[in-house]
């Protein structure tokens, strides 16, 4: 009997120990995504380190042999503010049983805006390939804020992400503007640079402002309230998805080029009866008055020299409105789903042959005029040789379609990006903000100065830095000289940006209008712009 009692006591003790061990495991400190290996902390400012744990948990942060302490509150939240640190590193930080390695202390920049800020290094390799391939710098780091939106409330943390050093393995994902800016800043100061890339193409300024920050703009607050019901948003996406599936199914079923016994992309297809068109003309892709949505096929035969035969090559097809699929000698070589990216397609070894070769492009128009963008590269490159494509193509309409269904971009709505992509950064000390945005607000440029002013005040309140520096990138030149109305609108938008810079303290305008490309809303020369941004920062420090 005694043995049975002792066994039960031992079992109870074991269960209690297991329970305590389990509770202890749950009590482990949890850190936000920003606080991780490889991070860059802002120099010469108080540095906040924060996270969660069990209520009452004792927290110890150790950096450079100095320890700092806190206790998690009733909700499990804790934070410790470290005194200002000098630039340097790499260092190690210990937070209870978590060890963070390879930390730097330098200048941290929040780089935000729409596509010209988001545009990655890979998109500018045409202009800067050699420089990009030859440069690594472990003292430059970036972290990409995941693209998310939230209509309910400012969020506490980001989804999984991490800090990455500027190496050949990571460089192509860096924001091109931030890359050249950081490179110039490091070369001029020798101080480590951290880039927080919180940007999203096509987004308007009001998406980046909190509900509190938009209190003088009730229209935008009411617009945001339309989407506070998650079930409603899910139904919108469900219907949208069904509409696109139906549209694409009808497009596929109605496209003779995909269903004839010899498909129109086949190398031996007889296109002699097709219309001959100039690729840059408006004589194709419409009914003489209005554009035709759907699929449009263009074919071109080219003569390839013996030196290209059997070798791998690159096909450059500029930019195309809207989407395309491309075949060389009947072999599929690539596709792009929207108009802006440059078409750079690899032709596998063995596809090209000496003599006549065929290129076929199937263009999908969502309802506007399909087209090739002028003054872009249209050629085949093999080693140091290249063949320029002709402007004349054979053309045939595939499947005429009504305009494709409209798409709901929730990320374009007010407040939602502030909640998901700015609010979670609020505890992280930053040196300043580099802001490149405005293209999506040109149609409402009359209110842009007020909106940008509201955003500046909002972010300064969010980061608890009343004089947080803002560096505003002027919109680049864009549109044909024949588009007088469009160019006037963009000029007025630049004036609105300049006014915001002039009327807000510690806010600077970075000249950019001379770096644009009339045929590309995403100009490639982010290097000159990055240098100008760095010069603006360094000059403002001297004042």
C-alpha positions in Angstrom: 0.0 0.0 0.0 2.8 2.4 1.0 4.5 1.6 -2.3 1.3 2.5 -4.2 1.1 5.8 -2.3 4.7 6.7 -3.0 4.2 5.8 -6.7 1.3 8.2 -6.8 3.2 10.9 -5.1 6.1 10.5 -7.5 3.7 10.6 -10.4 2.1 13.8 -9.1 5.5 15.4 -8.7 6.5 14.4 -12.2 3.3 15.8 -13.7 3.9 19.0 -11.7 7.4 19.3 -13.0 6.3 18.7 -16.5 3.6 21.4 -16.1 6.1 23.8 -14.7 8.5 23.1 -17.5 5.7 23.6 -20.1 4.7 26.9 -18.4 8.4 27.9 -18.4 8.7 27.2 -22.1 5.6 29.3 -22.9 7.2 32.1 -20.9 10.0 32.5 -23.3 10.6 36.0 -24.6 9.1 36.7 -28.1 10.5 39.4 -30.2 9.0 41.4 -33.1 10.2 40.8 -36.6 12.4 44.0 -36.6 14.4 42.8 -33.6 16.5 40.0 -35.2 19.9 38.9 -36.3 21.6 41.4 -38.6 19.6 44.4 -37.6 20.9 47.9 -37.7 20.1 50.1 -34.7 20.0 53.9 -34.9 23.1 55.5 -33.5 23.1 58.4 -31.1 19.4 58.0 -30.2 17.7 56.1 -27.4 17.1 52.6 -28.7 14.0 50.7 -27.7 14.0 46.9 -27.5 10.6 45.3 -26.9 8.6 42.1 -27.1 6.2 39.9 -25.2 6.5 37.3 -22.4 4.4 36.0 -19.6 3.1 38.6 -17.2 5.7 39.3 -14.5 8.5 37.7 -16.5 11.9 39.4 -15.8 13.7 40.5 -18.9 17.4 41.3 -19.3 19.0 42.8 -22.4 22.7 42.8 -22.6 24.7 44.8 -25.2 28.4 45.6 -25.2 28.7 44.1 -21.7 26.1 46.3 -20.2 22.8 44.9 -19.0 19.3 46.5 -18.8 16.3 45.2 -17.1 12.5 45.2 -17.3 9.5 43.2 -16.2 6.6 42.2 -18.5 3.3 43.9 -17.5 0.0 42.3 -16.9 -0.6 41.9 -20.6 2.8 40.3 -21.2 4.3 43.4 -22.9 7.7 44.7 -22.1 10.2 47.3 -23.4 13.6 48.5 -22.5 15.1 51.7 -23.7 18.9 51.6 -24.2 20.9 54.7 -24.0 22.3 56.2 -27.2 25.0 54.1 -28.8 27.9 55.1 -31.1 28.2 53.7 -34.6 29.9 50.4 -34.9 29.6 46.7 -34.8 29.1 43.9 -35.4 27.8 43.3 -31.9 25.9 40.5 -30.1 22.8 41.2 -28.0 21.4 38.8 -25.4 17.7 39.0 -24.4 17.2 36.4 -21.7 17.9 33.1 -23.6 17.7 34.6 -27.1 21.0 35.5 -28.7 21.0 38.0 -31.6 24.1 38.2 -33.7 25.8 40.4 -36.3 24.1 43.7 -35.1 25.3 47.0 -36.4 24.8 50.5 -35.0 24.5 53.2 -37.7 21.8 55.2 -39.5 18.4 53.7 -40.2 16.2 55.1 -43.0 12.5 54.4 -43.6 12.1 54.3 -47.3 8.5 54.3 -48.3 6.1 55.2 -51.1 4.9 53.5 -54.3 6.5 51.6 -57.2 9.4 54.0 -57.9 10.5 53.3 -54.3 9.7 49.6 -54.4 11.4 49.1 -57.8 14.1 46.5 -57.1 17.7 46.5 -58.3 17.0 43.8 -60.8 14.9 46.2 -62.8 17.8 48.6 -63.3 20.5 46.2 -64.3 20.3 47.4 -67.9 22.0 50.6 -66.9 24.1 49.5 -63.9 24.9 45.7 -64.3 28.6 46.0 -63.9 28.5 48.2 -60.9 25.9 46.0 -59.2 27.9 42.8 -59.9 31.1 44.3 -58.5 29.8 45.7 -55.2 29.1 44.0 -51.8 28.9 45.8 -48.5 28.1 44.0 -45.2 27.7 47.4 -43.5 24.5 48.1 -45.6 21.5 46.1 -44.6 17.8 46.1 -45.5 14.6 44.7 -44.3 11.5 44.4 -46.5 8.2 45.1 -44.8 5.7 42.5 -46.0 2.9 43.8 -48.2 -0.2 43.6 -46.0 -3.2 45.8 -45.3 -5.5 46.1 -42.3 -8.7 48.1 -41.9 -9.3 47.5 -38.2 -6.5 48.9 -36.1 -2.7 49.7 -36.0 -0.9 46.4 -35.8 1.7 45.4 -33.3 4.0 43.4 -35.5 4.9 42.4 -39.0 4.6 39.0 -40.6 7.8 37.0 -40.9 10.7 39.0 -42.4 14.3 39.6 -41.7 17.4 41.8 -42.1 19.6 41.0 -45.1 23.1 42.4 -45.9 24.0 43.9 -49.3 25.6 40.8 -50.9 25.3 39.4 -54.4 22.9 36.9 -53.0 20.5 39.6 -51.8 21.2 42.7 -53.9 18.5 42.1 -56.5 15.8 42.5 -53.9 17.0 45.8 -52.6 15.0 48.9 -53.6 17.1 50.4 -56.4 16.8 53.9 -55.0 17.5 52.8 -51.5 20.5 50.8 -52.8 22.2 53.8 -54.4 21.2 56.1 -51.6 22.7 53.7 -48.9 25.8 53.2 -51.0 26.5 56.9 -51.3 25.8 57.5 -47.7 28.2 54.8 -46.6 30.9 56.0 -49.0 30.6 59.6 -47.7 30.3 58.8 -44.0 31.7 55.3 -43.3 28.6 54.8 -41.0 26.6 51.5 -41.3 23.2 52.0 -43.1 20.0 50.2 -42.4 17.1 50.5 -44.9 13.5 49.7 -43.8 11.7 49.2 -47.2 8.0 49.8 -46.6 6.6 50.5 -50.1 3.8 49.2 -52.4 3.4 50.0 -56.1 0.3 52.1 -57.1 -0.7 53.1 -53.6 -2.0 56.6 -52.8 -0.8 58.7 -49.9 -4.0 58.4 -47.9 -3.4 54.6 -47.6 -0.3 55.5 -45.6 -2.0 57.8 -43.1 -3.7 56.7 -39.8 -7.4 57.3 -39.1 -6.3 59.9 -36.6 -4.1 61.6 -39.1 -7.0 61.8 -41.6 -9.5 63.4 -39.2 -9.6 66.5 -41.4 -10.5 64.3 -44.4 -13.8 62.7 -43.6 -14.2 61.4 -47.1 -11.2 59.1 -46.7 -12.3 57.9 -43.3 -15.7 57.0 -44.6 -14.1 55.2 -47.6 -12.0 53.2 -45.2 -15.1 52.2 -43.2 -16.6 50.5 -46.3 -14.0 47.7 -45.9 -13.9 47.1 -42.2 -16.0 43.9 -42.6 -13.6 41.1 -43.5 -16.4 38.9 -44.7 -17.5 41.6 -47.2 -13.9 42.0 -48.5 -13.7 38.2 -48.9 -16.9 38.2 -50.9 -15.5 40.9 -53.2 -12.4 38.8 -53.8 -14.4 35.7 -54.4 -16.6 37.3 -57.0 -13.6 39.0 -58.6 -11.8 35.7 -58.8 -14.9 34.0 -60.4 -15.2 36.9 -62.9 -11.5 36.6 -63.9 -11.8 32.8 -64.3 -14.8 33.2 -66.6 -13.1 35.9 -68.6 -10.0 33.9 -69.1 -11.9 30.8 -69.9 -13.9 32.6 -72.6 -10.6 34.1 -73.9 -9.0 30.7 -74.1 -12.0 29.0 -75.7 -12.4 31.7 -78.3 -8.8 32.0 -79.4 -8.3 30.2 -82.7 -4.6 30.7 -82.4 -4.5 28.1 -79.7 -6.9 25.6 -81.2 -6.3 25.3 -84.9 -4.5 22.1 -86.0 -1.3 24.1 -86.4 -1.2 26.7 -83.6 -0.3 30.2 -84.6 3.0 30.1 -82.6 4.3 27.1 -84.5 7.5 27.8 -86.5 6.0 26.4 -89.7 2.7 28.2 -89.5 1.7 29.9 -92.8 1.0 33.6 -91.9 1.1 34.9 -95.5 -2.5 36.1 -95.4 -2.1 38.0 -92.1 -2.1 41.8 -92.1 1.3 43.5 -92.1 1.5 46.2 -89.5 4.0 48.5 -87.9 4.4 47.5 -84.3 4.2 51.1 -83.0 1.2 52.2 -85.1 -2.4 52.3 -84.0 -3.7 50.6 -87.1 -4.0 47.2 -85.3 -5.6 46.2 -82.0 -8.7 48.3 -82.6 -11.8 48.5 -84.8 -10.9 51.8 -86.4 -12.3 53.8 -83.5 -12.2 51.8 -80.2 -9.6 49.4 -78.9 -10.3 45.7 -78.9 -9.7 43.7 -75.7 -8.6 40.1 -75.8 -5.8 38.3 -77.6 -3.7 39.7 -80.5 -1.1 37.7 -82.4 2.1 39.1 -84.0 4.7 37.1 -85.9 8.1 38.1 -87.4 10.7 36.0 -89.3 14.3 37.0 -88.7 17.6 35.9 -90.3 20.0 34.5 -87.7 23.7 34.2 -88.5 25.6 30.9 -88.1 27.4 32.4 -85.0 24.0 32.3 -83.1 23.0 28.8 -84.1 22.5 26.5 -81.2 23.6 29.0 -78.6 21.7 30.5 -75.7 20.5 34.0 -76.4 18.4 36.8 -74.9 15.3 38.2 -76.4 14.5 41.8 -75.5 10.9 42.9 -76.2 10.9 46.3 -74.6 7.6 46.8 -72.7 4.2 45.6 -73.9 0.6 46.7 -73.0 -0.8 44.7 -71.3 0.4 41.1 -71.0 2.2 38.7 -73.3 3.4 35.2 -74.0 6.3 34.7 -76.4 7.5 31.9 -78.6 10.7 31.4 -80.6 10.6 28.8 -83.3 7.5 27.4 -81.6 9.2 27.1 -78.2 7.7 29.1 -75.3 10.4 31.4 -73.8 8.5 33.7 -71.4 5.4 35.6 -70.2 4.7 38.8 -68.3 1.4 39.6 -66.8 1.3 43.4 -66.9 2.7 46.3 -68.8 5.6 47.8 -66.8 8.4 45.2 -66.4 10.9 45.0 -69.2 10.6 41.9 -71.3 13.9 40.0 -71.0 13.4 36.4 -72.1 16.0 33.7 -72.2 16.2 31.7 -75.5 17.5 28.2 -74.5 20.5 26.7 -76.3 19.4 24.7 -79.3 16.4 26.8 -80.2 18.0 29.3 -82.6 19.2 28.0 -86.0 21.1 29.5 -88.8 18.9 31.2 -91.3 15.2 31.9 -90.9 13.8 31.9 -87.4 10.4 33.0 -86.1 9.3 35.1 -83.1 5.6 35.0 -82.1 4.0 37.3 -79.5 0.5 36.7 -78.1 -0.6 39.9 -76.5 -3.5 40.1 -74.1 -5.3 43.5 -73.9 -7.5 44.1 -70.8 -9.6 46.4 -72.9 -7.3 49.3 -73.9 -5.2 49.7 -77.0 -2.6 46.9 -77.1 0.9 48.2 -78.0 4.6 48.0 -77.9 6.3 50.9 -76.0 8.4 53.0 -78.2 12.2 53.7 -77.7 12.8 50.5 -75.8 15.1 47.6 -76.9 13.7 45.1 -79.3 16.4 42.7 -80.3 18.1 39.3 -79.8 21.5 39.3 -78.0 24.0 36.5 -78.3 27.3 37.1 -76.7 28.6 40.4 -78.0 26.4 40.3 -81.1 22.8 41.4 -81.5 20.1 41.5 -84.1 17.6 44.4 -84.1 14.0 43.3 -84.7 12.1 44.9 -87.6 9.1 47.2 -86.9 7.0 45.3 -89.4 5.1 42.3 -88.1 2.4 40.0 -89.3 -0.8 40.6 -87.3 -4.1 38.7 -86.7 -6.7 39.2 -84.0 -7.1 36.1 -81.9 -10.1 36.4 -79.6 -11.9 39.7 -79.3 -13.2 40.2 -75.7 -15.1 42.8 -73.7 -12.9 44.6 -71.1 -11.6 42.4 -68.4 -13.2 42.5 -65.0 -12.2 45.4 -62.8 -9.9 44.5 -59.9 -10.3 45.6 -56.3 -7.0 46.8 -54.8 -7.7 47.0 -51.1 -4.2 48.3 -50.6 -5.3 51.5 -52.4 -7.8 52.4 -49.7 -7.2 54.9 -46.8 -5.5 53.9 -43.6 -4.9 50.2 -44.3 -1.2 50.4 -45.1 -0.5 52.7 -42.1 -2.1 50.0 -39.9 -0.2 47.1 -41.3 3.1 48.5 -42.6 3.9 51.7 -40.6 2.4 51.2 -37.1 4.4 48.0 -36.4 7.6 50.1 -36.9 6.7 52.8 -34.4 9.1 51.6 -31.6 12.1 51.4 -33.9 14.3 54.4 -33.9 15.0 55.9 -37.4 17.2 58.6 -38.7 14.7 59.9 -41.3 12.2 59.1 -44.0 12.9 58.9 -47.8 9.5 59.3 -49.5 8.9 58.7 -53.2 5.2 58.7 -54.0 2.6 60.8 -55.8 2.0 59.2 -59.2 -1.3 57.8 -57.9 -2.5 61.1 -56.5 -1.9 63.2 -59.7 -5.7 63.2 -60.5 -6.3 64.7 -57.0 -3.2 66.9 -56.9 -5.2 69.8 -55.6 -5.3 68.1 -52.1 -1.9 66.5 -52.2 0.0 69.2 -50.2 -2.6 68.9 -47.4 -2.5 65.1 -47.4 1.3 64.9 -47.4 1.5 67.5 -44.6 -1.0 65.3 -42.6 1.1 62.2 -43.2 4.3 64.0 -42.1 2.7 65.1 -38.9 1.1 61.6 -38.5 4.4 59.7 -38.8 6.2 62.2 -36.5 3.6 61.5 -33.9 3.8 57.7 -34.5 7.6 57.6 -34.1 7.5 60.2 -31.3 10.0 62.4 -33.2 8.5 65.9 -33.7 11.3 66.9 -36.1 11.7 63.6 -37.9 13.4 64.5 -41.2 11.5 63.9 -44.4 13.1 63.8 -47.8 10.5 64.0 -50.6 11.4 62.9 -54.1 10.0 65.0 -56.8 8.1 63.2 -59.5 10.1 62.3 -62.5 9.3 63.7 -66.0 6.8 61.6 -67.8 4.5 61.4 -70.9 4.9 62.4 -74.5 5.4 66.1 -75.3 2.2 65.8 -77.3 0.3 65.0 -74.1 0.0 68.6 -73.1 -2.8 68.0 -70.5 -1.0 65.1 -68.9 2.3 66.9 -68.6 0.6 69.9 -67.1 -1.0 67.8 -64.5 2.3 66.2 -63.5 4.0 69.6 -63.3 1.2 70.8 -61.0 1.8 67.7 -58.9 5.4 68.6 -58.5 4.4 72.0 -57.4 2.2 70.5 -54.7 5.2 68.4 -53.5 7.4 71.4 -53.4 4.9 73.3 -51.4 4.7 70.5 -48.9 8.5 70.6 -48.5 8.5 74.3 -48.2 5.7 74.6 -45.6 6.8 71.8 -43.2 9.9 72.1 -41.0 12.8 69.7 -41.5 11.4 68.6 -44.9 13.4 68.7 -48.1 12.6 68.3 -51.8 14.9 66.2 -54.0 15.0 67.2 -57.6 14.1 64.5 -60.0 12.1 65.9 -62.9 15.1 65.9 -65.2 15.8 62.2 -64.7 12.5 60.9 -66.2 11.8 59.0 -69.3 8.7 60.1 -71.3 7.8 56.5 -72.2 8.3 54.9 -68.8 6.8 55.8 -65.4 9.7 53.9 -63.8 12.8 55.7 -65.0 16.0 53.6 -64.6 18.5 56.2 -63.3 18.0 55.6 -59.6 21.8 56.1 -59.1 21.8 59.9 -59.8 18.6 60.1 -57.7 20.1 58.1 -54.9 23.2 60.4 -54.9 21.0 63.5 -54.8 19.0 62.0 -51.9 22.3 61.4 -50.0 23.5 65.0 -50.8 20.2 66.4 -49.5 20.7 64.5 -46.2 24.3 65.5 -45.8 23.6 69.2 -46.7 20.7 69.3 -44.2 23.0 68.0 -41.4 25.4 70.8 -42.1 22.8 73.5 -41.7 
